Amino acid sequence: MTVAAVAVVMPAANAAASTLGAAAAQSGRYFGTAIAGGRLNDSTYSTIAAREFNMITAENEMKPDATEPNQGQFNFSAGDQIYNWATQRGLKVRGHTLAWHAQQ
């Protein structure tokens, strides 16, 4: 009597992406988070954000009270810091709401 065995490996389960962003990208999506510019110097925070996500949004640095602290006086440096950090790592940047009830 001869017995034959066949092993079948399901690639979807075994070839899972190693990060949340990579898993989302497999289906043409992004997986993002809000980033606080003041925490980018925290190596644990920034390492996890850069590794796990493929899109970011600024927490508050691009809201009206941050970009125009006084009428007619604009400051985009905190938003630029986040944008530059993200794009240097190949992450997409998504804009934030232009009108936020608590920060007008």
N, C-alpha and C positions, 0 to 999 in steps of 0.2 A: 504494500500500500504506500502511495506517495502522497505527502501532505505539502501543500504550498501555502505560504503566508505572505500577505501583502500589507505593508505599513503605509498608511495615508497620513500625510501631515497637512493640516489646514493652515495655510500661510497667514490668513487674517488674524488668527489668535496668536500665532507664534512670531509673527513679524510686526508686532505692535510697535508703534513709534516709542522712542525713549523719552520724549517730553510732551507736555500738553500742547504746545505750539505745533510740534511735528505731527501729532495725532490729528489735530484740526486740519493741517495743511494737506493731509492725505485725502481729504474729501473737499478740498478747495476752500476751506474756511480759515479763519484766523481765531486765535485764542488770546485775548488781551487782558491787560490789567491797568489800573491807574497807578501812576508813578508820582511820588513826592520828591521834588528836586532836592530838598534838604537831606534826603536819605541816600542819595546816590553815592556818597562817600562811605556808607556802611557796606562793607564787602559782602556780608551774608545777604543782605537785601538786594543789592545790585547783581550779585551772581545768580541768585534764584530768578530774579526778573529777566535777566538776559538769557538764561538757559531755558526756562519753561514757557515763555510767551513769545509770540511772533508779531504782536501789535501792542502799542501802549497809548495811553491818554494821560495827559498831565492831570494831577489831582486838582490843584487850584491855581497853578502858575499861569494859566492862559485865560482865566476868568477876568471879567472887567475890572474888579478891584485890584488885581495884580498887574494888569497891563496898563491901567490908567489910574495910578494911586491918587492923583490930583487932576482936576479937570485941565485938559490940554497938555498934561505931562505924561508921556508914555515911557514905559519900561518893559522891554520884552526879554531881558536877560535871563530870567528864571525859566521862561518858556523855551528860549533858545538853548539853554543848558540841557533841558530834557530832550528836545528835538535832536540836538547834536549827539547826545549819549545814545539815543535809540538808533539813529541812522548809521552811526559808526559801527553798530553791531548788527546791521542788516534788518532791524525791526521796522515795521510800518508804524506811522504815527497817525493817530486819528484825532481830529479836532474836538474841542469841547463846546458845550453850549455857549451861545453868545449872551444869553440872558439867564441869570441864575438868581432866584428870588432873594436869597440871603446875601448876595454879594454884588449889589448894584451901586 
